[in-house]
Amino acid sequence: MKKLTIFCGFLLCCILSMQTAQAQDSLQSDARVKQRMLLNQFESDYVLTASERVALKQSRIAYQLRMKEILDTINISDSRRKRLKQELKKNPFSERVQTVIANHTVSEDNIKQ
């Protein structure tokens, strides 16, 4: 009986760990939004359509990925890069991230001078 209980516990742990591993592998940039909003019932002029909201969400995701790429190319310490990426994940339009990128990128006008 004891061996059966241990075996069932082990089997349960294996099944749960496989599901979490599968969930981590299936990270997608899935841009879903609600089809109908509550405000749409009362003030339909103020609400964007579902396709417009999906387009806005996809553009925000693309902006965030672009900022990550820029942070990867900037010559800063790894710990600071990690903190900035966490900040970017919390707030894609963070002032800290934008100032770091602005201070460390070189524009073409500065190169010509």
Secondary structure, 3 states (H helix, E strand, C coil): CHHHHHHHHHHHHHHHHHHHHHHHHCCCCCCCCCCCCHHHHHCHHHCCCHHHHHHHHHHHHHHHHHHHHHHHHCCCCHHHHHHHHHHHHHCCCCHHHHHHHHHHCCCHHHHHC
